[in-house]
Amino acid sequence: MRSRYCAFVRRDEAYLLRTWHPRTRPARVEFDPGMRWTGLEILGTGEGSAFHSAGTVTFRASYAGGSLQERSRFERVDGAWVYVDGEFLE
């Protein structure tokens, strides 16, 4: 999760696509040119240990002017964790 946040901060589309599950990966990642990310706080995790094939990360990402919360789902593909999808939380 932290590495994907950093990729959003740096607008590293190649890394984001590489770490996105092939089943749900978009053709492109669109970045908001006015977005300035200012911090990441991990609020919780579910499963996702070396013994699991899936897990979740709940986080708050702050940006200039606000924040968003999401519960992201990850799955292991060929030994690597990849982002599947997320649910925005209030």
Contacts in CASP RR format, 6 or more apart in sequence:
PFRMAT RR
TARGET T0000
AUTHOR 0000-0000-0000
METHOD contacts of the structure
MODEL  1
MRSRYCAFVRRDEAYLLRTWHPRTRPARVEFDPGMRWTGLEILGTGEGSA
FHSAGTVTFRASYAGGSLQERSRFERVDGAWVYVDGEFLE
1 40 0 8 1.000
1 42 0 8 1.000
1 57 0 8 1.000
1 59 0 8 1.000
1 72 0 8 1.000
1 74 0 8 1.000
2 40 0 8 1.000
2 42 0 8 1.000
3 15 0 8 1.000
3 19 0 8 1.000
4 15 0 8 1.000
4 16 0 8 1.000
4 19 0 8 1.000
4 83 0 8 1.000
5 37 0 8 1.000
5 39 0 8 1.000
5 40 0 8 1.000
5 59 0 8 1.000
5 61 0 8 1.000
6 12 0 8 1.000
7 15 0 8 1.000
7 16 0 8 1.000
7 19 0 8 1.000
8 16 0 8 1.000
8 31 0 8 1.000
8 37 0 8 1.000
8 61 0 8 1.000
9 37 0 8 1.000
11 31 0 8 1.000
13 28 0 8 1.000
13 29 0 8 1.000
13 31 0 8 1.000
16 29 0 8 1.000
17 25 0 8 1.000
17 26 0 8 1.000
17 29 0 8 1.000
19 80 0 8 1.000
19 81 0 8 1.000
19 82 0 8 1.000
19 83 0 8 1.000
20 26 0 8 1.000
20 82 0 8 1.000
20 83 0 8 1.000
21 75 0 8 1.000
21 77 0 8 1.000
21 82 0 8 1.000
21 83 0 8 1.000
21 84 0 8 1.000
22 77 0 8 1.000
23 84 0 8 1.000
24 83 0 8 1.000
24 84 0 8 1.000
24 85 0 8 1.000
35 63 0 8 1.000
35 64 0 8 1.000
36 63 0 8 1.000
36 64 0 8 1.000
37 61 0 8 1.000
37 62 0 8 1.000
37 63 0 8 1.000
38 62 0 8 1.000
38 63 0 8 1.000
38 64 0 8 1.000
39 61 0 8 1.000
39 62 0 8 1.000
40 59 0 8 1.000
40 60 0 8 1.000
40 61 0 8 1.000
40 62 0 8 1.000
41 59 0 8 1.000
41 60 0 8 1.000
41 61 0 8 1.000
41 62 0 8 1.000
42 57 0 8 1.000
42 58 0 8 1.000
42 59 0 8 1.000
43 58 0 8 1.000
43 59 0 8 1.000
43 60 0 8 1.000
43 69 0 8 1.000
44 57 0 8 1.000
44 58 0 8 1.000
44 59 0 8 1.000
45 55 0 8 1.000
45 56 0 8 1.000
45 57 0 8 1.000
45 58 0 8 1.000
46 55 0 8 1.000
46 56 0 8 1.000
46 57 0 8 1.000
47 54 0 8 1.000
47 55 0 8 1.000
47 56 0 8 1.000
48 54 0 8 1.000
48 55 0 8 1.000
48 56 0 8 1.000
48 74 0 8 1.000
48 81 0 8 1.000
52 76 0 8 1.000
53 75 0 8 1.000
53 76 0 8 1.000
54 73 0 8 1.000
54 74 0 8 1.000
54 75 0 8 1.000
54 76 0 8 1.000
54 84 0 8 1.000
55 73 0 8 1.000
55 74 0 8 1.000
55 75 0 8 1.000
56 71 0 8 1.000
56 72 0 8 1.000
56 73 0 8 1.000
56 74 0 8 1.000
57 71 0 8 1.000
57 72 0 8 1.000
57 74 0 8 1.000
58 69 0 8 1.000
58 70 0 8 1.000
58 71 0 8 1.000
58 72 0 8 1.000
58 89 0 8 1.000
59 69 0 8 1.000
59 70 0 8 1.000
59 72 0 8 1.000
60 67 0 8 1.000
60 68 0 8 1.000
60 69 0 8 1.000
61 67 0 8 1.000
61 68 0 8 1.000
61 69 0 8 1.000
61 70 0 8 1.000
68 88 0 8 1.000
69 88 0 8 1.000
69 89 0 8 1.000
69 90 0 8 1.000
70 86 0 8 1.000
70 87 0 8 1.000
70 88 0 8 1.000
70 89 0 8 1.000
71 86 0 8 1.000
71 87 0 8 1.000
71 89 0 8 1.000
72 83 0 8 1.000
72 84 0 8 1.000
72 85 0 8 1.000
72 86 0 8 1.000
73 83 0 8 1.000
73 84 0 8 1.000
73 85 0 8 1.000
73 86 0 8 1.000
74 81 0 8 1.000
74 82 0 8 1.000
74 83 0 8 1.000
74 84 0 8 1.000
75 81 0 8 1.000
75 82 0 8 1.000
75 84 0 8 1.000
76 82 0 8 1.000
END
